[in-house]
């Protein structure tokens, strides 16, 4: 791990006993002495603090940036009100997903983007090429912390009461103990919470302030993954990638209504012909589904899926044990004709075929604060 990058909280992770692993070119904590299962359960019951500073933070400057960005994503960006954010997908010419990201209308003609760590170099290059010379793509050097769980608002109320006025997917700039922060009410766990962008030099001080609160435990990548899986949230490079379209990925809601056929800004993004055809005709051959297993044996990524007659119908893309549900949970792609809710399919694990039931997602009831 000698050539890997570190986040501003690296020394703090070591101090707290974090088990460091390679992730997206960074040294990151997969777990702490509490252990993955208890970290997961603590986040669901109280509040967890995650270091997500490896993510890419970008500001797009230029004339009418929302209109420009719509050439690269299928979301409605023009209709995004100031101080709000939206989930978006970079799409390719064949309709595949190049990355998923968050887009914030930060006001003053600026868009603030948060992109995946493993994709940020290619995303920034894609933005510079796709938007052209009239736009400046500024890669930010800032920390990013996620405070997640049903008690996150109680913690934030002590440190930054004004941030508690935000509702799900709103974004604003505040100060915590004179530290300038950008806060959105969002996250990757299915719980209420906040994502906090902080200057690099202040990241450790802010993290220590948050960890000093009685509700808060530090949480690693292992629990982050099991939490997002229970919440039915995609992990780029696993559940979505350049070979999957938004329609196949069951992300139809991420195609903005004004961008659809008959919409006021129909198409105009890369791969629109493929994506909008699938949206209209519903003739795509596979679909991302949720899967609930029997017993306790987890079904991992890569497991092949079969129908009751023994025909191969798909593959698991994410899987593990769901501590909240007390049973195996997974998601994957199956042939469209096999994707009906409550249909039983079979995952092959070490030569055995384990029954799994196709389920609605998310697997847990979201705790998002919608006001």
Secondary structure, DSSP 8 states (H G I E B T S, - for coil): -TT-B--TTHHHHHHTT-EEEEETTEEEEEE-TT-HHHHHHHHHHSEEEEE-TTSEEEEEESTTHHHHHTTTBSS--TT--TTBEEEEEEE-TTSBEEEEEEEEEEETTEEEEEE-GGGHHHHHHHHHHHH-TT-EEEE--EEEEEEESTTHHHHHHHH-GGGGG--TTBEEEEEETTEEEEEES--SSSSSEEEEEEEGGGHHHHHHHHHTSTTEEEE-HHHHHHHHHHTT---BTTTB-TT-BTTTTT-GGGS-GGGSTTSTT---STTHHHHHHHHHH---SEEEEEEEESSS----TT-EEE-TTS-EEEEEEEEEEETTTTEEEEEEEEEGGG--TT-EEEEEETTEEEEEEEE-S-SS-------
